[in-house]
Amino acid sequence: MPIARLTACVRSTLTAGAAVSALLLAPSAMAQAAAAAPVAVTAAPAGSGPGLWVVRDADSTLYLFGTVHVLKPETPWGTARVDQAFASADEYWFEIADLTDQTGVMPVIQAKGVSPDRPLSSLLTAEEMTDLDAAARTVGATAAQLDPLRPWLASLQLALASIQKAGYVAANGGDQVLHARAAATGKPIKGFETAPQQIGFIADMSEDAQLAMLRSGLKEFDTAEVVLGQMVAAWSTGDVEGLDALIGQEMKAESPELYAVMLTRRNTNWADQIQTLLAGSGTAFISVGAGHLAGSDSLQAQLEQRGVSVERIRD
C-alpha cells in the first residue's frame, strides 16, 4: 500500500515528515516543504464535490466532512452545501485542533523514531536500501541519513518525498483551508486527537507492520502521483465507494494491523466523542480525513451501529 494513502487518514503524517525534514534535509528541500498561506478553493462542477453528511437530534446538528490533507491548488472541491453547513456551525472540530502546534512531536520521534543499534540496513535488503536511497535523494536526503530511523519514521519520510514529487501541497489541503476559515470566524476550534497521539499510533505498531509499510512505500514510490490523483478524483466527486477501494479495502487486505490502528480504532474513539457532542446542543462542523468516512468501518457506520442516524446531504 503506497504510504501516500495515509494522507487521507492522518494529518500528522505531514507533521512528522516536516520534523524529519528539519533534522535531515538540506535548507533548499526544507523550503520546498514549508507551508504557504491557504488558497482560495476552486468550485466543483454542479452536482459534484466531496461528500457531506449530517447527524441530528432535537437540539443538535453535526456535519461530517472528509478532506484530503494535501492537494494541488487547482483541485475543484468547493460547494455551496459545504459552505452553508460550515457557516452555520457554532464550533469546528478537526483531527487536531492546532495544525501548527508541534509541541510533543519531537519527543515522540526521539523516543520511538531512532534506533542506531537496529538500523534500516540490518532490516532491508541491499536492493531495498538502493531504492530507499533513490527515493530519499528526490528531497535532498540519502539512505545513509535515514539508516538510524525506525521503519515507521522512514515511511513518513517517503510520504513527504512522494507528496512533494507529485506536486501536492499541505497548504492547499482541505483541513488547512477549512481551519483557516474557522479561525477567521473566531468560533471555538477543537480536536479529536493531538499530533503526538497520531504519530504514536504509527510508532507503536509492530516492527513487522512498520517494515511492510516501508517496503510497500519503496515498491510503489514512483506510482504515488497516480494513486494520489485517483484518490483525489474519487474524493472530489463524492465517490465514496471508489475512495474506500483505494484506501480502506487495500489497506485492510495488505496490513490489517495498519487498518485497525489508522482507521477502525480511531473511528471508534471519534464516534464516542461525537455521541457526547450529540448529547449536548448546537451545531458543529466536523472535518476529518476522507478515509474515515468511507467503507464498512467508517465513522458513519460506527454511529449507525450505535443507533445514531446519519444522512448524506445532496444537492
Secondary structure, DSSP 4 states (H G I P E B T S, - for coil): --GGGGGGT-THHHHHHHHHHHHHS-HHHHHHHS-----PPEEPPTT-SS-EEEEE-SSEEEEEEEE-SSB-TT-EEE-HHHHHHHHH-SEEEEEES-TT--TTHHHHHHHHSB-TTS-GGGTS-HHHHHHHHHHHHTTT--HHHHTTB-HHHHHHHHHHHHHHHHT-BGGGSHHHHHHHHHHHHT--EEEEE-HHHHHHHHHTS-HHHHHHHHHHHHHTGGGHHHHHHHHHHHHHTT-HHHHHIIIIIHHHHH-HHHHIIIIIHHHHHHHHHHHHHHHS-EEEEEEEEGGGGSSTTSHHHHHHHTT---EE---
